[in-house]
């Protein structure tokens, strides 16, 4: 995914972060700083459109069904093989 200019930290943001780190903070000030930083990061989140969301959901569901089919077939194959190895024949 291409990087956006908004993702680059600006010099003033870096300077503020360094000065904040240099100061001794109380527990409530540290929590408030953390929450402000979380809110700033959440503003950068790009929400997918409805079309993208449906597309991603379909891709995930198809992949899960495909993997379930593979695991089920392998389970059947190995179960039948073990049944023949130990002399019981195919298990029902």
Helices and strands as residue ranges (DSSP letters): G 5-7, H 11-22, H 27-42, H 50-85
